[in-house]
């Protein structure tokens, strides 16, 4: 399994985890995404490409709830640090 799949699987698990309060889920999602981006190192182009791929995957989902909208906000913030 590749790191993109691992990242999306972790985000899907957080999305489905009703035991966490929303703030904790969003903080955990940010950590998951940052961990995924570590493989880009200091390569800004690779980082941007990885963030675009995540965003595209979320946009392609049929149903996007508040969790996924916030994940897209996190991605947007990470694109413009």
BANUMAR-697287 format. One record per residue: chain; x, y negated, z of N, C-alpha, C in turn; residue number from 1. Coordinates in Angstrom, 2 decimals. Example, Ala and Ser with C-alpha at 12.3 -4.5 7.8 and 13.67 -1.06 7.14 Angstrom:
<sites>
+-------+---------+---------+---------+---------+---------+---------+---------+---------+---------+-----+
: chain :     nxx :     nyy :     nzz :    caxx :    cayy :    cazz :     cxx :     cyy :     czz :   n :
+-------+---------+---------+---------+---------+---------+---------+---------+---------+---------+-----+
:     A :   13.19 :    5.69 :    7.80 :   12.30 :    4.50 :    7.80 :   13.20 :    3.30 :    7.80 :   1 :
:     A :   12.85 :    2.25 :    7.08 :   13.67 :    1.06 :    7.14 :   12.90 :   -0.03 :    7.87 :   2 :
+-------+---------+---------+---------+---------+---------+---------+---------+---------+---------+-----+
</sites>
This chain:
<sites>
+-------+---------+---------+---------+---------+---------+---------+---------+---------+---------+-----+
: chain :     nxx :     nyy :     nzz :    caxx :    cayy :    cazz :     cxx :     cyy :     czz :   n :
+-------+---------+---------+---------+---------+---------+---------+---------+---------+---------+-----+
:     A :    0.84 :    1.17 :    0.00 :    0.00 :    0.00 :    0.00 :    0.89 :   -1.25 :    0.00 :   1 :
:     A :    0.47 :   -2.27 :   -0.71 :    1.29 :   -3.48 :   -0.78 :    0.86 :   -4.48 :    0.29 :   2 :
:     A :    1.66 :   -5.51 :    0.46 :    1.39 :   -6.47 :    1.52 :    0.11 :   -7.28 :    1.26 :   3 :
:     A :   -0.22 :   -7.53 :   -0.01 :   -1.46 :   -8.23 :   -0.31 :   -2.65 :   -7.42 :    0.18 :   4 :
:     A :   -2.65 :   -6.13 :   -0.12 :   -3.74 :   -5.25 :    0.32 :   -3.79 :   -5.20 :    1.84 :   5 :
:     A :   -2.63 :   -5.11 :    2.48 :   -2.59 :   -5.10 :    3.94 :   -3.18 :   -6.39 :    4.51 :   6 :
:     A :   -2.83 :   -7.51 :    3.91 :   -3.33 :   -8.80 :    4.37 :   -4.85 :   -8.86 :    4.22 :   7 :
:     A :   -5.35 :   -8.50 :    3.07 :   -6.80 :   -8.55 :    2.84 :   -7.53 :   -7.57 :    3.76 :   8 :
:     A :   -6.95 :   -6.39 :    3.98 :   -7.57 :   -5.43 :    4.89 :   -7.65 :   -5.99 :    6.31 :   9 :
:     A :   -6.57 :   -6.65 :    6.74 :   -6.57 :   -7.25 :    8.08 :   -7.59 :   -8.38 :    8.17 :  10 :
:     A :   -7.70 :   -9.18 :    7.12 :   -8.69 :  -10.26 :    7.13 :  -10.11 :   -9.70 :    7.12 :  11 :
:     A :  -10.34 :   -8.64 :    6.36 :  -11.68 :   -8.01 :    6.35 :  -12.03 :   -7.45 :    7.73 :  12 :
:     A :  -11.04 :   -6.85 :    8.39 :  -11.27 :   -6.31 :    9.74 :  -11.62 :   -7.44 :   10.70 :  13 :
:     A :  -10.92 :   -8.57 :   10.60 :  -11.24 :   -9.72 :   11.45 :  -12.64 :  -10.25 :   11.15 :  14 :
:     A :  -12.99 :  -10.27 :    9.89 :  -14.31 :  -10.76 :    9.48 :  -15.41 :   -9.92 :   10.12 :  15 :
:     A :  -15.17 :   -8.63 :   10.23 :  -16.18 :   -7.71 :   10.75 :  -16.15 :   -7.57 :   12.27 :  16 :
:     A :  -15.14 :   -8.12 :   12.92 :  -14.97 :   -7.95 :   14.37 :  -15.82 :   -8.94 :   15.15 :  17 :
:     A :  -16.99 :   -8.50 :   15.55 :  -17.92 :   -9.37 :   16.27 :  -17.51 :   -9.54 :   17.74 :  18 :
:     A :  -16.54 :   -8.76 :   18.21 :  -16.14 :   -8.85 :   19.61 :  -15.27 :  -10.09 :   19.87 :  19 :
:     A :  -14.68 :  -10.66 :   18.82 :  -13.85 :  -11.85 :   18.98 :  -14.68 :  -13.11 :   18.78 :  20 :
:     A :  -14.38 :  -14.13 :   19.57 :  -15.07 :  -15.39 :   19.35 :  -14.51 :  -16.01 :   18.07 :  21 :
:     A :  -15.25 :  -16.90 :   17.43 :  -14.82 :  -17.47 :   16.15 :  -13.43 :  -18.11 :   16.19 :  22 :
:     A :  -13.13 :  -18.85 :   17.23 :  -11.81 :  -19.50 :   17.31 :  -10.68 :  -18.47 :   17.30 :  23 :
:     A :  -10.86 :  -17.39 :   18.04 :   -9.84 :  -16.33 :   18.07 :   -9.70 :  -15.65 :   16.72 :  24 :
:     A :  -10.82 :  -15.44 :   16.05 :  -10.77 :  -14.82 :   14.72 :  -10.02 :  -15.71 :   13.74 :  25 :
:     A :  -10.25 :  -17.02 :   13.80 :   -9.59 :  -17.94 :   12.87 :   -8.10 :  -18.04 :   13.17 :  26 :
:     A :   -7.74 :  -18.07 :   14.45 :   -6.31 :  -18.09 :   14.80 :   -5.62 :  -16.81 :   14.34 :  27 :
:     A :   -6.30 :  -15.69 :   14.53 :   -5.74 :  -14.41 :   14.09 :   -5.61 :  -14.37 :   12.56 :  28 :
:     A :   -6.59 :  -14.92 :   11.86 :   -6.52 :  -14.97 :   10.39 :   -5.33 :  -15.80 :    9.93 :  29 :
:     A :   -5.11 :  -16.92 :   10.59 :   -3.96 :  -17.76 :   10.24 :   -2.65 :  -17.01 :   10.46 :  30 :
:     A :   -2.57 :  -16.25 :   11.54 :   -1.36 :  -15.45 :   11.81 :   -1.16 :  -14.38 :   10.74 :  31 :
:     A :   -2.25 :  -13.72 :   10.34 :   -2.18 :  -12.69 :    9.31 :   -1.65 :  -13.28 :    8.00 :  32 :
:     A :   -2.18 :  -14.43 :    7.64 :   -1.77 :  -15.06 :    6.38 :   -0.30 :  -15.51 :    6.46 :  33 :
:     A :    0.09 :  -16.10 :    7.57 :    1.49 :  -16.52 :    7.72 :    2.44 :  -15.32 :    7.66 :  34 :
:     A :    2.02 :  -14.22 :    8.28 :    2.84 :  -13.01 :    8.22 :    2.99 :  -12.53 :    6.78 :  35 :
:     A :    1.89 :  -12.55 :    6.04 :    1.91 :  -12.17 :    4.63 :    2.87 :  -13.06 :    3.84 :  36 :
:     A :    2.87 :  -14.35 :    4.15 :    3.71 :  -15.30 :    3.42 :    5.19 :  -15.19 :    3.76 :  37 :
:     A :    5.53 :  -14.52 :    4.84 :    6.93 :  -14.39 :    5.23 :    7.77 :  -13.76 :    4.13 :  38 :
:     A :    7.18 :  -12.89 :    3.33 :    7.94 :  -12.23 :    2.28 :    8.39 :  -13.20 :    1.18 :  39 :
:     A :    7.76 :  -14.37 :    1.12 :    8.16 :  -15.38 :    0.13 :    9.42 :  -16.11 :    0.57 :  40 :
:     A :    9.73 :  -16.05 :    1.85 :   10.88 :  -16.77 :    2.35 :   10.73 :  -18.25 :    2.07 :  41 :
:     A :   11.78 :  -18.85 :    1.53 :   11.74 :  -20.29 :    1.23 :   11.33 :  -20.57 :   -0.22 :  42 :
:     A :   10.92 :  -19.54 :   -0.94 :   10.52 :  -19.70 :   -2.34 :    9.11 :  -20.30 :   -2.41 :  43 :
:     A :    9.04 :  -21.58 :   -2.66 :    7.76 :  -22.30 :   -2.65 :    6.84 :  -21.80 :   -3.76 :  44 :
:     A :    7.38 :  -21.51 :   -4.92 :    6.54 :  -21.02 :   -6.03 :    5.89 :  -19.68 :   -5.68 :  45 :
:     A :    6.67 :  -18.79 :   -5.08 :    6.12 :  -17.49 :   -4.70 :    5.05 :  -17.68 :   -3.63 :  46 :
:     A :    5.30 :  -18.54 :   -2.68 :    4.34 :  -18.82 :   -1.62 :    3.02 :  -19.35 :   -2.21 :  47 :
:     A :    3.12 :  -20.30 :   -3.14 :    1.93 :  -20.86 :   -3.77 :    1.17 :  -19.79 :   -4.55 :  48 :
:     A :    1.91 :  -18.93 :   -5.24 :    1.30 :  -17.84 :   -6.00 :    0.56 :  -16.87 :   -5.07 :  49 :
:     A :    1.17 :  -16.57 :   -3.94 :    0.55 :  -15.66 :   -2.97 :   -0.73 :  -16.27 :   -2.40 :  50 :
:     A :   -0.69 :  -17.56 :   -2.10 :   -1.87 :  -18.24 :   -1.58 :   -2.97 :  -18.29 :   -2.64 :  51 :
:     A :   -2.59 :  -18.53 :   -3.89 :   -3.58 :  -18.55 :   -4.98 :   -4.24 :  -17.19 :   -5.14 :  52 :
:     A :   -3.45 :  -16.14 :   -5.02 :   -3.99 :  -14.78 :   -5.15 :   -5.00 :  -14.50 :   -4.03 :  53 :
:     A :   -4.67 :  -14.89 :   -2.80 :   -5.60 :  -14.72 :   -1.69 :   -6.89 :  -15.49 :   -1.94 :  54 :
:     A :   -6.74 :  -16.75 :   -2.32 :   -7.90 :  -17.59 :   -2.57 :   -8.78 :  -17.01 :   -3.67 :  55 :
:     A :   -8.17 :  -16.54 :   -4.74 :   -8.93 :  -15.96 :   -5.86 :   -9.71 :  -14.73 :   -5.42 :  56 :
:     A :   -9.11 :  -13.92 :   -4.57 :   -9.78 :  -12.73 :   -4.07 :  -11.02 :  -13.11 :   -3.25 :  57 :
:     A :  -10.88 :  -14.14 :   -2.44 :  -12.01 :  -14.58 :   -1.62 :  -13.10 :  -15.21 :   -2.48 :  58 :
:     A :  -12.71 :  -16.01 :   -3.46 :  -13.68 :  -16.64 :   -4.36 :  -14.48 :  -15.57 :   -5.11 :  59 :
:     A :  -13.85 :  -14.46 :   -5.42 :  -14.50 :  -13.39 :   -6.18 :  -15.49 :  -12.58 :   -5.35 :  60 :
:     A :  -15.48 :  -12.76 :   -4.05 :  -16.41 :  -12.01 :   -3.19 :  -17.84 :  -12.47 :   -3.47 :  61 :
:     A :  -18.76 :  -11.52 :   -3.38 :  -20.16 :  -11.84 :   -3.64 :  -20.76 :  -12.69 :   -2.53 :  62 :
:     A :  -20.42 :  -12.37 :   -1.30 :  -20.95 :  -13.12 :   -0.17 :  -19.79 :  -13.69 :    0.63 :  63 :
:     A :  -19.82 :  -14.99 :    0.82 :  -18.77 :  -15.65 :    1.58 :  -19.43 :  -16.35 :    2.77 :  64 :
:     A :  -19.11 :  -15.87 :    3.97 :  -19.69 :  -16.48 :    5.17 :  -18.75 :  -17.52 :    5.75 :  65 :
:     A :  -19.07 :  -18.00 :    6.95 :  -18.26 :  -19.04 :    7.58 :  -16.82 :  -18.61 :    7.79 :  66 :
:     A :  -16.62 :  -17.33 :    8.14 :  -15.26 :  -16.85 :    8.35 :  -14.42 :  -17.04 :    7.09 :  67 :
:     A :  -14.95 :  -16.59 :    5.97 :  -14.19 :  -16.67 :    4.71 :  -14.03 :  -18.11 :    4.24 :  68 :
:     A :  -15.01 :  -18.94 :    4.49 :  -14.86 :  -20.36 :    4.15 :  -13.73 :  -20.98 :    4.96 :  69 :
:     A :  -13.63 :  -20.60 :    6.22 :  -12.55 :  -21.11 :    7.06 :  -11.21 :  -20.55 :    6.62 :  70 :
:     A :  -11.18 :  -19.30 :    6.20 :   -9.94 :  -18.71 :    5.68 :   -9.49 :  -19.50 :    4.45 :  71 :
:     A :  -10.42 :  -19.87 :    3.60 :  -10.07 :  -20.69 :    2.42 :   -9.52 :  -22.05 :    2.86 :  72 :
:     A :  -10.07 :  -22.60 :    3.93 :   -9.54 :  -23.86 :    4.47 :   -8.10 :  -23.68 :    4.97 :  73 :
:     A :   -7.85 :  -22.56 :    5.64 :   -6.50 :  -22.26 :    6.12 :   -5.55 :  -22.16 :    4.93 :  74 :
:     A :   -5.97 :  -21.49 :    3.88 :   -5.15 :  -21.35 :    2.68 :   -4.85 :  -22.72 :    2.09 :  75 :
:     A :   -5.86 :  -23.57 :    2.03 :   -5.67 :  -24.93 :    1.48 :   -4.65 :  -25.71 :    2.32 :  76 :
:     A :   -4.74 :  -25.58 :    3.63 :   -3.79 :  -26.27 :    4.51 :   -2.38 :  -25.74 :    4.32 :  77 :
:     A :   -2.23 :  -24.44 :    4.13 :   -0.91 :  -23.86 :    3.94 :   -0.32 :  -24.21 :    2.57 :  78 :
:     A :   -1.18 :  -24.51 :    1.61 :   -0.69 :  -24.93 :    0.30 :   -0.06 :  -26.31 :    0.36 :  79 :
:     A :   -0.52 :  -27.12 :    1.29 :   -0.04 :  -28.50 :    1.42 :    0.44 :  -28.76 :    2.84 :  80 :
:     A :    1.55 :  -28.12 :    3.21 :    2.02 :  -28.26 :    4.60 :    2.50 :  -29.67 :    4.91 :  81 :
+-------+---------+---------+---------+---------+---------+---------+---------+---------+---------+-----+
</sites>
